[in-house]
């Protein structure tokens, strides 16, 4: 049920120097948040919607309520799993002029400076739809919530068919709702805390926020807001290029971003950089950008895993090449979503340095499916581009090309009921359809047989798709 919190005494707003070692969230009795402090501070400074995700007992609600208290906010804390619309707006009552008015209650949203929607992943769909405009545009039933500054939510990790994490009923958020949270922050688990932090949590008592600790957070916020204009002036152009390239690279890693999210990322990277500087003047812009991206992707709220190694690789490439000339061919290569097209562009750019060419080729081959990969290797050798690769990547390509250029020699005993027997039967059918007189038919035949020998074709459908992929890739290179 909703509750109404009692504001803390007012705090003064003049910022005072904040030592690097003095964390504003630890001062509020919140342990283990140093790693995400710049993100939390950026969310507070920009007043963008914030979603916290974590197992039970990871201090999600405690963090939000103590921050609200420290900032002297009149706030409402709702359990979204039990929420009814009347809890938010009060009871509807027709007015004398025919307009609908609401009988306000102490727990209704009117007049709140901050709202916390706890257990939002357990919220009924109809109520979730009512929360959407509050989170997105600070409106309810089309009426502006003029006093509302902060919109926060918390949830357990969503349970999916592929990942039964024990949180039954914690559903993935609707994609549109998840995309409205500028910051989606994963709370640190118990095992990630240091011994001293764990002991501090065990011994912690529910004490009120001291005025000097509230002032520490206010000072950090003031410094962050003061740093934002300078960040926009110095980093905006480079960060915009970074986000554009990052979005293209993430698509290649099967992480799609909406245009709205791209704009959010741009603002989030600038804000997290400002917050990082406010906490530590020696903070690295690149590390702050990576931190912003890690906790600004909506996929976590949807139960969609994003491999950190893929995110790190995309960040490094995007950050490295964000400021290269728009005419530099490497930018066009890296921004091409199709790995086949990236490889084609790289082959067609003879002045590309060997390390960069080798990396593009290696990444493209790793992403290509059987059939397309073999056609790409043939293209490398027939154009002579293989000579531009470093030794390791050239060796891998040569091993694949050997299996394509010469008939593979393999032997395997299969029973007629075995799945691989059915697949091999389909491979033979596909080979029988090739024209032996065609000068390139043997390459396609060898590529299919070699893929089967490497056990990359598990079903007859895989064999058919590999055959089609080879033809599509070959035609792609011919048409260019």
Beta strands, then each sheet from edge to edge (+ up, - down):
strand 1: 3-4
strand 2: 50-53
strand 3: 75-79
strand 4: 91-94
strand 5: 100-103
strand 6: 114-118
strand 7: 139-140
strand 8: 143-144
strand 9: 150-155
strand 10: 183-186
sheet 1: 1+ 3- 6- 9- 2- 10-
sheet 2: 4+ 5-
sheet 3: 7+ 8-
end
